[in-house]
Amino acid sequence: MTPMSDLLHLPQSQRLALAIALWDSLDEEAREGALPLEPALCAELDRRWTVHLANPAAAVPWDEVRSQLGLG
C-alpha cells in the first residue's frame, strides 16, 4: 500500500483522478452521509436547481466563469 505522504506528492492531475476514483468507489449511502448539508443550504440548492430547470439557457459555462474571475 502506498503511504499517504507519497500520494500527496503526485502531480495535481493524478491526485484529482485518485480523489474522483475514491469518491466513485463509495456506495450511494456512504456518499449521502459523507457531506451532510445544513437544511438552509439544501433549500438554496433546491431553489437554484428549480431556477436552472426553468431556464437552462441562462447557465454560464464554467470556462467563462473562470475567465470572469481571472482564474483562466
PEGIMO-V938387 format. One record per pair of residues at least 4 apart in sequence whose C-alpha atoms are under 6 Angstrom apart, sorted by the first residue. I is the first residue (numbers start at 1). GAP is how many residues later the second one is. D is the distance in Angstrom with one decimal. If there is no record, write none. Layout:
BEGIN
((I,GAP,D) (I,GAP,D))
END
This chain:
BEGIN
((10,5,6.0) (26,4,5.9) (30,4,6.0) (52,4,5.0) (66,5,4.9) (66,6,5.3) (67,4,5.7) (67,5,4.9))
END
